[in-house]
Amino acid sequence: MTETSIPRAEQPLDEEETATLEVDGDDTEADDAEAPAGGREKKGAGESDLFRQSEIAADYVEGLLDILDYDGDIDELVAGGRPVVEVVGSRLQNLVGQRGATLEALQELTRLAVFRQTGTPSRLLLDVGGYRANRRKELAAVAKNAVEKVKEYGEPVRLEAMNAFERKCVHDVVNAMAGVASESEGVEPNRRIVVRPAD
């Protein structure tokens, strides 16, 4: 098998178990999905509960920003059938952390805040500084590179360990291409994707 690394982002970027904005469906173990660019809707019919979740989350994140003395514009919306909160501004790198680790933790805290007020588990997606959109582009390139290697050599390619959001992004790209398939293996935090020729 070939080992492929994921390039690091210079700018702040950003779960399979919990992952992507470009898909309505889930990865084999995923429940997070991100909305497609341009597919955002403020409050649509039948989305009032989701929009309320995004408003609660936005209030919570705004309180965190105040405590931390960070400036940022907060947008709450519904995208891809889930509540989304986006924070845009400068000096937000610390809220993203290394490979999005801090962002993932903040997302979980924000989901808990929504749960406390609504009593319903939330699939809220939090993005800071466009991390997830940028990371998705990087991962698409990684997935396409792995697919090319599989098609050229006919051997499976193992990618480095990724979080669920990252795995979901890769699965989505691979599953859209003919002649190849992807599956996850291992246990968190060392769970990774294997891209292989389709049966």
C-alpha positions as CSV (number, residue, x, y, z in Angstrom):
1,M,0.0,0.0,0.0
2,T,1.1,3.6,-0.6
3,E,1.1,6.1,2.2
4,T,-0.1,9.5,1.3
5,S,0.1,12.6,3.5
6,I,-2.3,15.5,3.8
7,P,-0.8,18.9,3.0
8,R,-0.9,21.4,5.8
9,A,-2.8,24.7,5.3
10,E,-1.0,28.0,5.8
11,Q,-4.3,29.7,6.7
12,P,-6.8,28.6,9.3
13,L,-8.9,26.0,7.6
14,D,-11.4,23.3,8.5
15,E,-16.3,14.5,11.0
16,E,-17.4,10.8,9.3
17,E,-18.6,10.1,12.9
18,T,-19.8,13.6,13.3
19,A,-18.6,15.4,9.2
20,T,-19.1,17.8,5.5
21,L,-21.0,20.8,4.0
22,E,-21.2,19.4,0.5
23,V,-23.4,16.4,1.1
24,D,-26.8,15.7,2.4
25,G,-25.9,12.0,3.1
26,D,-23.5,10.6,5.6
27,D,-20.3,8.7,5.3
28,T,-20.4,5.1,6.5
29,E,-20.0,6.3,10.1
30,A,-20.7,10.0,9.7
31,D,-23.4,12.3,10.7
32,D,-22.0,15.7,9.9
33,A,-22.5,17.2,6.5
34,E,-21.6,20.6,5.3
35,A,-23.7,22.7,2.9
36,P,-22.6,23.3,-0.7
37,A,-21.3,26.7,-1.5
38,G,-24.1,28.9,-2.7
39,G,-26.6,26.5,-1.2
40,R,-27.2,28.5,1.9
41,E,-30.6,29.6,2.9
42,K,-31.5,31.9,5.7
43,K,-34.8,30.6,7.1
44,G,-36.7,28.4,4.8
45,A,-40.0,26.6,5.1
46,G,-39.9,23.8,7.7
47,E,-36.5,24.9,8.9
48,S,-37.6,27.0,11.9
49,D,-36.2,24.5,14.4
50,L,-32.9,24.3,12.7
51,F,-32.7,28.1,12.4
52,R,-33.5,28.4,16.1
53,Q,-30.6,26.1,16.9
54,S,-28.3,28.2,14.8
55,E,-29.5,31.3,16.6
56,I,-28.9,29.7,20.0
57,A,-25.4,28.6,18.9
58,A,-24.6,32.1,17.5
59,D,-25.5,33.6,20.9
60,Y,-23.3,31.1,22.7
61,V,-20.3,31.7,20.3
62,E,-20.8,35.4,20.6
63,G,-20.5,35.1,24.4
64,L,-17.3,33.1,24.0
65,L,-15.8,35.7,21.7
66,D,-16.6,38.4,24.2
67,I,-15.0,36.5,27.1
68,L,-11.9,35.9,24.9
69,D,-11.9,39.5,23.7
70,Y,-11.9,38.4,20.0
71,D,-13.7,40.3,17.3
72,G,-15.7,38.4,14.7
73,D,-18.8,38.6,12.6
74,I,-21.2,35.7,13.2
75,D,-23.6,34.4,10.6
76,E,-26.3,31.9,11.6
77,L,-28.1,30.0,8.8
78,V,-29.4,26.6,7.7
79,A,-27.4,24.8,5.1
80,G,-27.6,21.2,3.8
81,G,-30.4,20.4,6.3
82,R,-28.5,21.4,9.4
83,P,-27.9,24.5,11.5
84,V,-24.6,26.3,10.7
85,V,-22.7,29.1,12.5
86,E,-19.9,30.9,10.7
87,V,-17.4,33.2,12.4
88,V,-15.5,35.5,10.2
89,G,-12.7,37.9,11.2
90,S,-9.1,38.4,11.9
91,R,-7.1,36.9,14.7
92,L,-9.2,33.7,14.8
93,Q,-6.4,31.2,14.3
94,N,-6.4,30.3,18.0
95,L,-10.1,29.3,17.7
96,V,-9.2,26.8,15.0
97,G,-6.1,25.2,16.5
98,Q,-3.8,22.6,15.0
99,R,-5.6,20.7,12.2
100,G,-8.9,22.1,13.5
101,A,-8.7,20.5,17.0
102,T,-9.8,23.6,18.9
103,L,-12.6,24.2,16.4
104,E,-13.9,20.6,16.9
105,A,-13.9,21.2,20.6
106,L,-15.7,24.5,20.3
107,Q,-18.3,22.9,18.0
108,E,-19.0,20.2,20.6
109,L,-19.4,22.8,23.4
110,T,-21.7,24.8,21.1
111,R,-23.8,21.7,20.4
112,L,-24.1,21.1,24.2
113,A,-25.3,24.7,24.6
114,V,-28.0,24.1,22.0
115,F,-28.9,20.8,23.6
116,R,-29.3,22.5,27.0
117,Q,-31.8,25.0,25.6
118,T,-33.7,22.7,23.2
119,G,-33.4,19.2,24.8
120,T,-32.6,17.9,21.3
121,P,-29.2,16.7,20.1
122,S,-27.9,19.1,17.4
123,R,-25.9,18.4,14.2
124,L,-24.8,22.0,14.3
125,L,-21.7,22.8,12.2
126,L,-19.4,25.5,13.4
127,D,-16.8,27.1,11.1
128,V,-14.3,29.7,12.0
129,G,-12.4,31.8,9.5
130,G,-13.4,29.6,6.6
131,Y,-11.3,26.7,7.9
132,R,-13.7,24.0,6.8
133,A,-14.2,25.3,3.3
134,N,-10.5,25.6,2.8
135,R,-9.7,22.2,4.3
136,R,-12.4,20.6,2.1
137,K,-10.5,21.9,-1.0
138,E,-7.2,20.5,0.3
139,L,-8.8,17.1,1.0
140,A,-10.4,17.0,-2.5
141,A,-6.9,17.3,-3.9
142,V,-5.6,14.6,-1.6
143,A,-8.5,12.3,-2.6
144,K,-8.0,12.9,-6.3
145,N,-4.2,12.2,-6.0
146,A,-5.0,8.9,-4.2
147,V,-7.5,7.9,-6.9
148,E,-4.9,8.6,-9.6
149,K,-2.4,6.4,-7.9
150,V,-4.9,3.6,-7.4
151,K,-5.9,3.7,-11.1
152,E,-2.3,3.9,-12.2
153,Y,-0.8,1.1,-10.1
154,G,-4.0,-0.9,-9.2
155,E,-2.9,-1.0,-5.5
156,P,-4.8,0.3,-2.5
157,V,-3.6,3.6,-1.1
158,R,-3.7,4.3,2.7
159,L,-4.2,7.9,3.7
160,E,-2.9,9.3,7.0
161,A,-5.2,9.4,10.0
162,M,-8.0,12.0,9.8
163,N,-10.8,13.2,11.9
164,A,-14.4,12.3,10.9
165,F,-14.9,15.6,9.0
166,E,-11.8,15.1,6.9
167,R,-12.7,11.4,6.2
168,K,-16.2,12.4,5.1
169,C,-14.7,15.0,2.7
170,V,-12.4,12.3,1.2
171,H,-15.2,9.7,0.9
172,D,-17.4,12.1,-0.9
173,V,-14.8,12.8,-3.6
174,V,-13.8,9.1,-4.0
175,N,-17.4,7.9,-4.2
176,A,-18.1,10.3,-7.0
177,M,-15.4,8.8,-9.2
178,A,-15.7,5.6,-11.2
179,G,-13.5,2.5,-10.7
180,V,-12.5,3.2,-7.1
181,A,-14.0,2.8,-3.6
182,S,-13.0,4.0,-0.2
183,E,-13.4,2.6,3.3
184,S,-12.3,3.6,6.8
185,E,-10.2,1.5,9.0
186,G,-8.8,1.7,12.5
187,V,-9.9,3.4,15.7
188,E,-10.0,7.0,16.6
189,P,-7.8,9.0,16.8
190,N,-5.9,6.8,14.2
191,R,-8.8,6.1,11.9
192,R,-7.9,6.5,8.3
193,I,-9.2,5.9,4.8
194,V,-8.1,3.3,2.3
195,V,-8.8,4.0,-1.4
196,R,-8.8,0.8,-3.5
197,P,-9.9,-0.4,-6.9
198,A,-13.7,-1.0,-7.0
199,D,-14.8,-4.6,-7.0
